[in-house]
Amino acid sequence: MMSTPDQKPPKDTQAYVLTKSAIDNTTETKHIHQFNENAIRHTVSLSDIVGLTKFGLHLVRVEAGDETTTHHYHEESDEFIYMLSGELSLRYGDEQYQLSAGDFVGFPAHGAPHSMRNDSDSDATYLMGGNRPPIDMTLYPDIKRKMYNIHGKKEYVGFEDLGEV
């Protein structure tokens, strides 16, 4: 099929198709949170594999007894999780929730702090996604830190060192 001058030629779409078999054969990346050695996630970054840059989608596995992150919220980034298997205990603001397969949770920017823990005796898996703003701030109220992510470069500061100008 030929394209007319005002149409763009079709792009190769094969690079954007990720089959279940390919996902199953992708080696997980082990992520240990920079502020919490008990927060260990085993991740396949689906969006990175197919070259998405504005949105992240990750297949995450959390082993029994592990946490997912340090309790936090983002200033600019919306996040979500969709539970695929297992169970996780969610701490969301001042509330506690028990999550299992089929449950969905949204974490809006400027929302309540959140974190999860696998208190069961088997692995839990979920999809985690969100937008990737070029500049974001993550607040960690329990450890009193603020992290800045500016075009992929991360730096943090303790709340006691923050000043107003």
C-alpha positions as CSV (number, residue, x, y, z in Angstrom):
1,M,0.0,0.0,0.0
2,M,1.4,3.3,-1.0
3,S,1.0,6.4,1.1
4,T,0.0,9.8,-0.2
5,P,2.1,12.8,0.5
6,D,-0.1,13.9,3.5
7,Q,0.0,10.4,5.1
8,K,2.9,9.0,7.1
9,P,4.1,5.5,5.9
10,P,3.2,2.7,8.3
11,K,5.8,2.0,11.0
12,D,7.2,-1.4,11.9
13,T,4.9,-2.5,14.7
14,Q,6.6,-5.8,15.6
15,A,8.9,-4.0,18.1
16,Y,5.8,-3.0,20.1
17,V,4.2,-6.5,20.4
18,L,5.3,-8.4,23.5
19,T,3.9,-11.9,23.6
20,K,3.2,-13.9,26.8
21,S,6.0,-16.2,25.9
22,A,8.5,-13.3,25.5
23,I,7.4,-11.9,28.9
24,D,7.7,-15.3,30.6
25,N,11.2,-15.7,29.2
26,T,12.3,-12.2,30.2
27,T,14.7,-12.2,33.2
28,E,13.3,-10.2,36.1
29,T,15.3,-7.3,37.5
30,K,15.7,-7.2,41.3
31,H,15.1,-3.8,42.7
32,I,16.0,-3.0,46.3
33,H,14.6,0.4,47.4
34,Q,17.3,3.0,48.1
35,F,15.9,3.8,51.5
36,N,14.6,0.4,52.6
37,E,16.6,-2.8,52.3
38,N,13.4,-4.9,53.1
39,A,11.7,-3.4,50.0
40,I,12.6,-5.9,47.2
41,R,10.7,-6.1,44.0
42,H,11.4,-8.5,41.1
43,T,10.3,-6.6,38.0
44,V,9.9,-6.9,34.2
45,S,9.5,-3.4,32.8
46,L,7.1,-4.1,30.0
47,S,7.0,-0.4,28.8
48,D,10.8,-0.2,28.7
49,I,11.0,-3.3,26.5
50,V,8.7,-1.9,23.9
51,G,10.3,1.6,24.1
52,L,7.5,3.6,25.8
53,T,9.0,6.7,27.5
54,K,6.0,8.8,28.8
55,F,4.3,5.9,30.7
56,G,5.7,3.1,32.7
57,L,4.1,-0.4,33.1
58,H,5.8,-3.1,35.1
59,L,5.1,-6.7,36.0
60,V,6.1,-7.0,39.6
61,R,6.6,-10.0,41.9
62,V,7.1,-9.6,45.7
63,E,8.3,-12.6,47.7
64,A,6.8,-13.5,51.0
65,G,7.9,-11.2,53.8
66,D,9.2,-8.4,51.5
67,E,7.9,-4.9,51.2
68,T,7.4,-3.0,48.0
69,T,8.8,0.5,48.8
70,T,9.3,3.1,51.5
71,H,6.0,4.7,52.5
72,H,5.7,7.6,50.0
73,Y,3.7,9.8,47.6
74,H,4.5,11.7,44.4
75,E,4.0,15.3,43.7
76,E,3.6,14.9,39.9
77,S,3.2,11.2,39.1
78,D,-0.1,9.2,39.2
79,E,0.5,5.5,39.9
80,F,-1.7,2.4,40.0
81,I,-1.5,-1.3,40.8
82,Y,-3.6,-4.2,39.6
83,M,-3.3,-7.4,41.6
84,L,-2.7,-10.5,39.5
85,S,-2.0,-13.1,42.2
86,G,-1.2,-13.5,45.9
87,E,-2.0,-11.1,48.6
88,L,-0.5,-7.8,49.8
89,S,-1.2,-5.6,52.8
90,L,-1.6,-2.0,51.7
91,R,-0.9,0.9,54.0
92,Y,-2.7,3.9,52.3
93,G,-2.7,7.1,54.3
94,D,-4.1,6.1,57.8
95,E,-5.9,3.0,56.5
96,Q,-4.9,-0.6,56.0
97,Y,-6.3,-2.8,53.2
98,Q,-5.8,-6.5,52.3
99,L,-5.4,-6.8,48.5
100,S,-5.8,-9.9,46.3
101,A,-6.1,-10.9,42.7
102,G,-8.4,-8.6,40.7
103,D,-8.0,-5.6,43.1
104,F,-7.1,-2.2,41.6
105,V,-5.7,0.8,43.5
106,G,-5.0,4.3,42.2
107,F,-2.4,6.5,43.8
108,P,-3.0,10.1,42.5
109,A,-0.3,12.7,42.5
110,H,-0.5,14.8,45.8
111,G,-2.4,11.8,47.3
112,A,-2.0,10.0,50.5
113,P,1.3,8.1,51.2
114,H,1.3,4.4,50.3
115,S,3.3,1.2,50.7
116,M,2.7,-2.5,50.6
117,R,4.0,-5.6,52.3
118,N,3.6,-9.3,51.5
119,D,2.6,-10.8,54.8
120,S,1.6,-14.1,53.2
121,D,3.7,-17.2,52.7
122,S,3.6,-17.1,48.9
123,D,4.6,-14.6,46.2
124,A,2.3,-11.8,45.1
125,T,2.3,-10.4,41.5
126,Y,0.8,-7.2,40.2
127,L,1.0,-4.7,37.4
128,M,2.3,-1.3,38.4
129,G,2.0,1.7,36.2
130,G,2.0,5.4,36.0
131,N,3.0,8.5,34.0
132,R,6.7,9.6,33.8
133,P,6.9,13.3,34.2
134,P,10.3,14.9,33.4
135,I,10.4,16.4,36.9
136,D,8.9,14.8,40.0
137,M,9.2,15.0,43.8
138,T,8.7,12.0,46.0
139,L,7.9,12.6,49.7
140,Y,8.8,9.9,52.3
141,P,7.0,11.1,55.5
142,D,8.1,8.3,57.8
143,I,11.8,8.9,57.2
144,K,11.4,12.7,56.6
145,R,13.0,12.8,53.2
146,K,12.1,14.5,49.9
147,M,13.6,13.1,46.7
148,Y,13.9,15.1,43.5
149,N,13.9,13.3,40.1
150,I,14.9,15.8,37.4
151,H,15.2,14.3,33.9
152,G,16.3,10.9,35.4
153,K,18.7,12.3,37.9
154,K,17.7,11.6,41.5
155,E,18.8,13.6,44.6
156,Y,17.2,13.7,48.1
157,V,17.2,16.0,51.1
158,G,16.1,15.6,54.7
159,F,13.1,17.6,55.8
160,E,15.2,19.4,58.4
161,D,17.4,20.7,55.6
162,L,14.6,22.2,53.5
163,G,14.3,25.9,53.7
164,E,12.1,28.5,52.1
165,V,13.4,31.3,49.8
